[in-house]
């Protein structure tokens, strides 16, 4: 409880803050960052943190193991359960992020306004999921093609519905005006003497609604669209989802272990005081070893290397050369030590790139989340996972990883064919072409094949 003099008129003078919350002038400026459901009777300073006990560490370890087991089981089932897993995480992350800036005392005076972010969220997810799964959806249920061919325009129309609904909600609310209409509206720290200037009540709601609309789009971009890129990569091959996600998980574990054992020099003390350079670089080394081995292990199963082209048929394909052993020449100055050539799978080299980003780039997603929590005086984004916090606390690095993997695979793995790299996907693309274009492509392929045959002989 804040210490106040009982009965003091100066201490109890009410005002409306910039976020529209009804407060008293004795409130500290930090009260603007109160979390959902907190009242003025709660202290604005963070409660003293309890020292972690052995039971806390045990709980964290147990839930880490359980999370890992659940992840492994998901990968064993394949893309279908992977889609469900990613979508579930998206819902939980969006819920945690939107709760940060919500103010219950204003939401209660805006009926239905809290439903708008969820409408926009599901429109965004439906568009990205349908786009990513378009090929297997049409292959499995051909009648869906007539609905999916106008998917982009349909998504735009639904977005406009949400935008129009937001604009129509921009109006003052009478119930709150009747309660505080006679109260003077001041800023924190402003003189309490009447100045003849009052901020209109409408502005209080407008400021809150527009701040929520901006927060909504930040949540859609950072926590929905970017994480949706995992759908595209896992459709190409489950390995492009399993390998990078496991790299981030391993990097986090090795950073914790190396930091505990050898950590001395803080990495970014203003955001994460416990992160050290020793943990940061040590995790890079061990994550690289993991990625090099795990990529070889996964590439031995067609379940992880074949694209998903049908939901009701087992996965099968001709394994791409990316997942097969190939010979690479050793530079001349190293041939005396390593020989003239070495055998390795290209996917193992891609795994080293994934490990590098998981160690050097993805952690900055965690630093961004740490800064966001500090800005709003939060310890964790939620308490869904005991010992870890919320889903965002576990997925902050994975979001950046999803963006990197999508760009990397599109540019350096599928550069020859893109979405049409697999034979089944090429036939789908061919079937959607105009007859004249099909004939033109047929003739071009014939000439190209004839030229390759002539050169080979």
N, C-alpha and C positions, 0 to 999 in steps of 0.2 A: 504494500500500500504506500502511496505517496504521502508524505507528511504535510499536512495542511492545518492551518488554524481554523478550528470549527467556528462557523458562523461569520467568517470574514467575507464581506461583500466583494472585496477585491479579488479574493481567492476563488470565489464562486461565479464571477462574471462569465456568462456564456458567450460563445462566438461560433462561427462556422468556418472551419478550415478550408484550405484550397481543395481538398478532396471531398468536401461536402459533409464532413462528420461534425456532429454537434459536440463541442468540447467546452472546457472552462479555460480561462486565461492563464491559470497556473500550470497548465499542461506544458510539458517540455516539447520542443520542436520535433523530437523523435517520435512523438505520439502519432504523427502523420503516417508512420510506418507500422502501426499496429497491425497484427495479422488478423485474419478472419475470425470473427467471434470475440475478439478482445474488447474489453470495455475500458473506460477511463479509470476504473478502480484497480486496474492492473498496472504494474510498474512498467515504465518504458525502457528501463535498463534491463539487459539480459540477466536472467537468474544465474547465480553462480553455478558453474558446471561441477558435477560430482566427479570425483576421481574414479577412473575406470578400474573396476575390480576384475578378479579372475573370472567371475561369472559372466561379465560383459564380453570379455575376450572369447570365452567358450561359446557364448551365443552367436557371436559374429562368425566364429569358425564353423559352427554347425550349419548356419544358414548359407555360408559360402559353399560348403560341400553340397547342400541340398540344391542350391541354385545351379551348380555345375552338373549335378546328376540330371536335373530336369532339362538342362540345355543339351546334354548328350542324348537323352531319350528323344528329344525333339528332332535332332539331326538324323537319328536312326529312322524315324518315320518318313522324313522327307519334306518337300516344299510345302505340302498342304498344311501340316502342323506348324511349319516355320512361318507361314503367312498369318496364322492365328496368333502365334506368339508375338510377332512384330505389331500386329494391330492392337492386341491387348496392351502392350507397352505404350503404344501411341495414345490410347485412351487415358491410361493412368498418368502419363506424363502431362498431357494437356490439362487434365483435371488439377494436378498439383500446381502447374504454372499459372492457370487462371485464378486460382484461389489466392495467390499472393497479393494481387491488387484489388480484390473484391472487398467492398465495404457493405456489411449487412444492413446498416441503418439506411443506406441509400437504395440498395437492391430491393428492400422491402417496399419502397415507395415507387418502384419502377416495375410494375407487374409484367412478367413475361420477358423482361430484358435479359435475365440470366440465361434464357433458352437460346438467344441469338448466337452466342459463341459456339454452342454445340451444333446448331444447324450448319453454321459455316464450316465447322470442323468435319462433320460427316460428309458434306459436299466435297470438301478437299480430298478426304480419304477415298471416297467413292471414285472420284476422277482418277487419282493416281493408281489405285488398285486396279481399276478396270483397264487403264492404259497399260500397266505392267503385265497384266494377265490376259491381254486381248487374244494372243495367239492360242494358248491352251483352251480358253473359254470358247472360241469359235470352233476349234477342232473338236471339242467335246460336245458342244450344243450349237450346231450351225445356225439355228434360228436367231441367235443373239447378234449375228453380224448386222442385221438390219437396224438394230438399236444402237450398236456400238459405233457405227460409221459416222454418227452425228454427236459423238460423245463430247467433243470440245465445245460445241455450241450449247449443248444441254448444260454443261458445267457452268458456262458463262451465264445462262439464263437463271440458274439457281443462285449464282453469286449476286446477280442483280436483285433477285427477290430479297436476299439478306440485306443488301445495301439499302433498298427502298424501305424495308422494315426498320432499319436503324434510323434513317432520316425521319420517318414518321413518328418515331419514339422520342424525338427531340422536342419536348414540351415540358413546361413546369408542372409539378404535381401538387394538386390542391391539399391532399392530406397532410403533407409536411409543412406547407405554407400556413395552414391553420394552427399548427403547433408552435412554429418558431417565426411566424411572420412578423412579430413585433420585436424580435431580437435583432440587435445591431450586428452586422456582419463585418468581422475584422480579421486581419491576418495575425499570425503568431508574432508577438513582439511589437505590434502596432500600438500606438497610443490609445488608451482606453477612453480618452475624452472625446465627446461627440465632435465629429468633424463635418457633419452634414453630408458625407459621402457613404453610400451603402452599395455593396455589390448586389445586383439583382439575384433573386433566388433562382431564376431561370439559368443564370450563368453557372451556379453551383452544379446543377444537373448536367448542363452542357459540357462543362469541363470534365466531369466524371465520365460521362458517356463517351466523349471523344478520347479520353485517356484509355478507357477500356477497349475502344475500337482499335486504337493503335497497339495496345497490348495483345489484342486478339490476333492481329496480323503478324506480330512478332512470334507469337506462339505457333501460328500456322506455318510460318516459314521455317523457324528454327527447330520445332519439335514435331512437325507433321510432314511437311514436304521433304525435308532433308532425310528423315528416317525412312520415308517411303521409297527412297532409292534402293533400299535393301530388297524390295520386291523385284526390281528390274534385274539386279545381279543374281539373285537366287534362281530366277527363271532361266538364266543362261547356264548355270550349274550351281548346285548346292554348295560346292566348295567355295565359291566366291562370297558366300555368306558365312559359312562355318569358320573358315580360316581367319578372316580379319576379325571377327567377333572374338574368337579364342585368343588372338594376339593381344587385344585390348585387355581381356581378362587376365592373361598371363603377365602382361606388363604391370598392371595394377598390383598383382600379388608380389612380383619380384621387386617392384619399387618399395613396397612396404617392408619386405624382408631385408633388402640391401640397406634401406634407410635405417632400420632398427639396428643392424649389425655394424654398419660403417659410417652412417650419416653424421656429418659434422657441419658442412657448409650449407646454409639455407639457400633454396632455389629462388623462390619468390616470397619473401617473408611477409609482405603486405597482404597477400591473399591466402597463402597456405604455409604457415610458419613451420609445419612439420615436414614439408617436402624438402629434400636435400639433393645436392648435385650428385652425391654418391649413389643415392637411390635411383635418380634419374638415369644416369649412365649405366649403372649396373643392370637395371631393368632392360635397357636396350640390348645389352650383350646376351642376356639369357632369353629374351624374347626372340632374338634372331635365331638362336639355336633351336628354340621350339618351332618357329615357323618353318625352318628348313626341314626338320624331321616330319612335322605334322602334315605339311603339304605333300610330301612323298607318301605318307600313310593314307591320306584321303584319296589321292589320285589312283589308288589301286582298286577302288570300288566304283562301278558305273553309277551307283546311287548318287555319288557326289560330283561326277564329271559330265553327266548327260543333261542336256536342257530339258525343261519340263514343257512338253508340247501337248499333253493329253492328261486329263484328271482321272479318267476311268481305265487307263491302260498302264501296265508296268513300264517303268523307265528302261529304255534300251537305246543304244546308239553306237555308231562307230566312233571309238575313242579318238579325240583330237590329238594331234602331235604335241600340243601343249602339255599333255599329261603323260607323254612317253619319253623314255630315255633318248638323249641326243648327245652327239659328240661336239665338244667345243675345244678350239685350239687354245693352247696356253701361250701367252706372250713369250717372245724369244728370251728375254732376260730372266724368265722363271723356268724355262724348260729344263735347265740343269737340275732343278729341285723337284719339279712336279711332273716332268715328262712332256711330251709334245701335245697331248690332248687329255681331256677328262670327260667322263660321262655323267650327265645330270639331267633331270627333267626341267624343262623351262618353267614349270609351275613352281619349282623350288626357288628359282631366281625371283619370280614374282613374289613369293613368300617373304624373301629378304626385304623387298621393297615395302610390303605390308608391315613387317616388323619395324622398319625404320620410321614409318609414319605413326604407327601405334605408340612408339616410344618418344618421338620427337615432336610430333604435330598434334595427335589426338589429346594428349594431356592438357593442352590449352583450352579444350572444351571444358575440362574440369576446372581450370583456373577461372574461366568465364563464369561458370556456375557458382564458384566460390565468391567471386566479386558480386554477383547478383544477390546471393544470400546475405552478404555483409551489407549491401545497400538497403535491404529490407529487414535487417536485424534478425535473421533466421539462422537457426543452427542446422536444420535439414529441411528439405522440401516436403517431407512427410515422414510418417512412421510406419509405413506398410511393411517394411523389411526390418525386423528387429536387428539391431547392431549395425545397420547400414543406412537407415533413413528411408527416403522415398525412392520411387522408381527413377526420377531424374538424377538423384545422387549416384545411381549405378549406371545410367545410360548417357550421361553428359558427354563422355569421350566417344561412345559408340556413334553418336549422331554425326560428328565430324568424320569418323571412320567411314560411315555410309557414303558420305559425299566423295571422299577420296577414292574409295573402291569403285564407285560408279564411273568417275572420270578416268581412273587408271585403266579399268577393264575396257571401257569404250575406246580408249586411245591406243593402248599397247597390247591388248589381247585380241580384241575383235575388230582391229583396224581394217582387215580385209573384207569383212562382210557385215559388220554391225549386227543388227537383229536378224539378218538373213544369213548368218554364218552357217547355221545348221540346215541340212537338206530339207527337213520338214518345214522349217520356217521360210526357206526360199520358195517352196511350192505354194505356201500361203500367200506370200508377196506376189508371186506370179499369177495366182488365181484372181487377184484384185486388180490386175492391169487391164487396160482396154485391149480388145482383139488386135488392133493395129500395133500396139506396143508389144504385145506378146509375139507377134510375127517378127517384128524388128529385133527383139531380144533373141528369138530362136535363130535368126540368120547370123547375128553377131556371135552367138555361142558356137555355131557351126564353123564360122571362119576362124575363131580363136582355137578351137579344138584341132582343126585341120592344120593350123600353123604349128601347134605344139607337137602334133604327130610327125610333121615333116622335119622339125628340128631334132626330134628324138632319134630319127633314123638318119 
